Amino acid sequence: MPALKPGTVIPTGAEDAAITAAALSDPDALPLTEAEWAGVKPTLRVGGRPKADVTKERITIRLSPDVLAAFKATGKGWQSRIDAALKEWVQEHHFQ
C-alpha cells in the first residue's frame, strides 16, 4: 500500500460504518450488483482519430530556419503543407 500524504485523516471503525450506511441508504448511489458489473464495458479510447488509408511516416528532418519560419507562419497544418510542397517538387522533377 502506498504511503499516505501527511495530514490524511483515516475514519474510525464507527465513522466508516456510518459513512457506508449513509451511502447504502442513498438510492442514487447504490453499489452495482455482480450482474451489473459483468455488463460494464470499458470506455477507454484507444489511439485518437481513425487511421487513414494512406499513412505518413514519422521522420526527423533538418530545415533552414527561414524555410521553417515561412511554413509555420501559415498556421496550423504547416507540416502537411511542407509534405505537399515536396510531393509537388518530386512530381515536377521526376525524382527517383
SELUM-862480 format. One record per residue (C-alpha): residue number from 1; residue in one letter; chain; x, y, z. Coordinates in steps of 0.05 Angstrom, whole numbers, always signed. Example, Ala and Ser with C-alpha at 12.3 -4.5 7.8 and 13.67 -1.06 7.14 Angstrom:
BEGIN
- 1:A:A:+246:-90:+156
- 2:S:A:+273:-21:+143
This chain:
BEGIN
- 1:M:A:+0:+0:+0
- 2:P:A:+28:+69:-18
- 3:A:A:+46:+117:+37
- 4:L:A:-8:+166:+56
- 5:K:A:+1:+240:+49
- 6:P:A:+16:+278:+113
- 7:G:A:-48:+302:+145
- 8:T:A:-91:+245:+117
- 9:V:A:-148:+230:+166
- 10:I:A:-169:+158:+169
- 11:P:A:-240:+147:+195
- 12:T:A:-251:+105:+256
- 13:G:A:-290:+40:+250
- 14:A:A:-353:+74:+275
- 15:E:A:-345:+132:+226
- 16:D:A:-332:+84:+169
- 17:A:A:-395:+45:+186
- 18:A:A:-436:+110:+188
- 19:I:A:-408:+131:+120
- 20:T:A:-423:+63:+90
- 21:A:A:-494:+63:+119
- 22:A:A:-507:+133:+91
- 23:A:A:-481:+113:+23
- 24:L:A:-524:+50:+21
- 25:S:A:-586:+89:+41
- 26:D:A:-578:+136:-19
- 27:P:A:-619:+107:-77
- 28:D:A:-576:+146:-127
- 29:A:A:-511:+116:-101
- 30:L:A:-526:+43:-93
- 31:P:A:-468:-3:-110
- 32:L:A:-472:-45:-173
- 33:T:A:-492:-118:-167
- 34:E:A:-447:-173:-194
- 35:A:A:-493:-179:-255
- 36:E:A:-488:-104:-268
- 37:W:A:-412:-106:-262
- 38:A:A:-410:-163:-312
- 39:G:A:-445:-119:-363
- 40:V:A:-398:-60:-354
- 41:K:A:-360:-42:-417
- 42:P:A:-294:-4:-414
- 43:T:A:-296:+67:-440
- 44:L:A:-222:+70:-457
- 45:R:A:-208:+109:-521
- 46:V:A:-152:+78:-560
- 47:G:A:-109:+118:-607
- 48:G:A:-147:+181:-627
- 49:R:A:-174:+191:-697
- 50:P:A:-182:+131:-744
- 51:K:A:-122:+111:-786
- 52:A:A:-120:+139:-856
- 53:D:A:-117:+93:-917
- 54:V:A:-50:+124:-935
- 55:T:A:-10:+139:-872
- 56:K:A:+52:+182:-867
- 57:E:A:+118:+161:-839
- 58:R:A:+148:+196:-779
- 59:I:A:+218:+222:-793
- 60:T:A:+267:+275:-769
- 61:I:A:+287:+328:-820
- 62:R:A:+331:+389:-814
- 63:L:A:+305:+451:-849
- 64:S:A:+333:+521:-857
- 65:P:A:+306:+569:-804
- 66:D:A:+276:+615:-857
- 67:V:A:+240:+557:-892
- 68:L:A:+213:+531:-826
- 69:A:A:+190:+601:-805
- 70:A:A:+155:+612:-871
- 71:F:A:+115:+548:-866
- 72:K:A:+99:+557:-792
- 73:A:A:+75:+628:-807
- 74:T:A:+19:+598:-850
- 75:G:A:-12:+569:-786
- 76:K:A:-40:+501:-767
- 77:G:A:-25:+447:-818
- 78:W:A:+44:+474:-837
- 79:Q:A:+74:+404:-835
- 80:S:A:+22:+379:-885
- 81:R:A:+39:+439:-930
- 82:I:A:+113:+420:-928
- 83:D:A:+93:+349:-948
- 84:A:A:+50:+377:-1006
- 85:A:A:+107:+422:-1029
- 86:L:A:+156:+364:-1030
- 87:K:A:+105:+320:-1067
- 88:E:A:+97:+374:-1119
- 89:W:A:+172:+381:-1128
- 90:V:A:+180:+305:-1136
- 91:Q:A:+126:+304:-1190
- 92:E:A:+155:+362:-1228
- 93:H:A:+226:+336:-1226
- 94:H:A:+212:+263:-1236
- 95:F:A:+256:+250:-1177
- 96:Q:A:+275:+177:-1165
